[in-house]
Structure formats: structure tokens, C-alpha cells
Amino acid sequence: MTERTIRMTAKDLAAVDWDSGEHSARFRKFWPDVRQFVARNWPSYVPMAKEILVAMLTDKTTSQSVKDGIYEALIEENTRNANRKGAIVGRGPLNLNPEHPGRMERKLFHES
């Protein structure tokens, strides 16, 4: 499990990305709700969240207490990753199969 600070930052980034107007109509049809998008896609924003948090450590406007919290979160995350066993099955890109439609495939390929 990702450390809470990193996870919440990643979820915020996913929500901001969904909210940006730079997505296609197909994207909006597939992900009509921000909560669904964030729930499924936040793990792909973890690397960006870590980069932002690391950048905050060098920012002079960030308070020392916030920096301490970020530092602890990054250390905890790295310790967890070092002790983790193998890859998580089922994580990765969503593969759509119009030949054998599930709920999302029916919504995308069969509804107008």
C-alpha cells in the first residue's frame, strides 16, 4: 500500500488531470465521473506525486513541519517498496475487448 501522503497527492493529481479540458470525447464517455477515474487511475500518478513532494523539500516557502512529514512519507514508501514481494497481479493498463464485452466495453462500443 502506498503511504497516505503520497497516495492523497496522487489522487489529487488524478482529479486535476480529469478536470482539465484536454481529454477526448471517448475519454469523457469512458470516465464520466471523476471519482471513478481517480479510484482506478491514481496509481499511475504516484511517480509524479513523488516528484512534486521531493521538489517541495527544496522549496524555501514550505514550512519545516511539512518538509518533515514529506520526508517521513518518502522514507516509509521506499521501505515498503524494498520489502515488497513480487508484482501485484491485476495492476496495469485496462484492456478493452469488444469481442467479449463487459460493462465498460458495452458502454463504449455498443451504446451510442
C-alpha positions as CSV (number, residue, x, y, z in Angstrom):
1,M,0.0,0.0,0.0
2,T,1.2,3.4,-0.9
3,E,1.9,5.8,2.0
4,R,-1.0,8.1,2.7
5,T,0.6,11.4,1.9
6,I,1.8,10.1,-1.5
7,R,-1.5,8.4,-2.2
8,M,-3.5,11.5,-1.5
9,T,-1.2,13.7,-3.6
10,A,-1.6,11.1,-6.5
11,K,-5.3,11.2,-6.1
12,D,-5.4,15.0,-6.2
13,L,-3.2,15.0,-9.3
14,A,-5.6,12.4,-11.0
15,A,-8.6,14.6,-10.2
16,V,-6.9,17.7,-11.6
17,D,-6.0,15.8,-14.7
18,W,-9.6,14.5,-15.2
19,D,-10.9,18.1,-14.6
20,S,-8.6,19.6,-17.3
21,G,-10.4,20.1,-20.6
22,E,-7.7,18.3,-22.6
23,H,-9.4,14.9,-23.0
24,S,-11.3,13.4,-25.9
25,A,-15.0,12.7,-26.1
26,R,-14.1,9.0,-25.9
27,F,-12.2,9.6,-22.6
28,R,-15.2,11.5,-21.2
29,K,-17.6,8.7,-22.3
30,F,-15.4,6.1,-20.6
31,W,-14.7,8.2,-17.5
32,P,-17.8,10.3,-16.9
33,D,-17.3,10.6,-13.2
34,V,-14.1,12.0,-11.5
35,R,-14.5,9.6,-8.6
36,Q,-14.4,6.5,-10.8
37,F,-11.4,7.9,-12.7
38,V,-9.5,8.6,-9.6
39,A,-10.3,5.3,-7.9
40,R,-9.0,3.3,-11.0
41,N,-6.1,5.5,-12.1
42,W,-4.5,7.1,-9.1
43,P,-1.6,4.6,-9.0
44,S,-0.3,5.9,-12.4
45,Y,0.1,9.3,-10.8
46,V,2.3,8.1,-7.9
47,P,5.6,8.8,-9.7
48,M,4.5,12.4,-10.4
49,A,3.3,12.8,-6.8
50,K,6.7,11.7,-5.5
51,E,8.5,14.2,-7.8
52,I,6.3,17.0,-6.6
53,L,6.8,16.1,-3.0
54,V,10.6,15.9,-3.5
55,A,10.6,19.3,-5.1
56,M,8.7,20.6,-2.1
57,L,11.6,19.5,0.1
58,T,13.9,22.0,-1.6
59,D,11.3,24.8,-1.7
60,K,12.1,27.6,0.7
61,T,8.4,28.6,1.1
62,T,7.5,25.1,2.5
63,S,7.4,25.0,6.3
64,Q,9.8,22.7,8.1
65,S,6.9,20.7,9.7
66,V,5.5,20.0,6.2
67,K,9.0,19.0,5.0
68,D,9.4,16.6,7.9
69,G,6.1,15.0,7.0
70,I,7.1,14.6,3.4
71,Y,10.5,13.2,4.3
72,E,8.9,10.6,6.6
73,A,6.3,9.7,3.9
74,L,9.0,9.2,1.3
75,I,11.2,7.1,3.6
76,E,8.2,4.9,4.6
77,E,7.2,4.4,1.0
78,N,10.8,3.4,0.0
79,T,11.0,1.0,2.9
80,R,7.7,-0.6,1.9
81,N,8.8,-1.0,-1.7
82,A,12.1,-2.5,-0.7
83,N,10.2,-5.2,1.4
84,R,7.5,-5.9,-1.1
85,K,7.3,-9.3,-2.7
86,G,6.7,-9.5,-6.5
87,A,4.3,-7.6,-8.7
88,I,0.6,-7.1,-7.9
89,V,-1.5,-9.1,-10.2
90,G,-4.2,-7.2,-12.0
91,R,-2.4,-3.8,-11.9
92,G,-1.8,-2.2,-15.2
93,P,-3.5,-0.9,-18.3
94,L,-7.1,-1.6,-18.8
95,N,-7.5,-3.9,-21.8
96,L,-10.8,-3.5,-23.6
97,N,-12.1,-6.4,-25.6
98,P,-15.1,-5.6,-27.8
99,E,-15.5,-9.3,-28.7
100,H,-16.4,-10.2,-25.1
101,P,-17.9,-7.1,-23.7
102,G,-18.1,-6.4,-20.0
103,R,-19.9,-3.4,-18.6
104,M,-17.4,-0.8,-19.8
105,E,-17.0,-2.4,-23.2
106,R,-20.8,-2.4,-23.7
107,K,-20.9,1.2,-22.7
108,L,-18.1,2.2,-25.1
109,F,-18.7,0.0,-28.1
110,H,-22.4,-0.8,-28.2
111,E,-24.2,2.3,-26.8
112,S,-24.5,5.4,-28.9
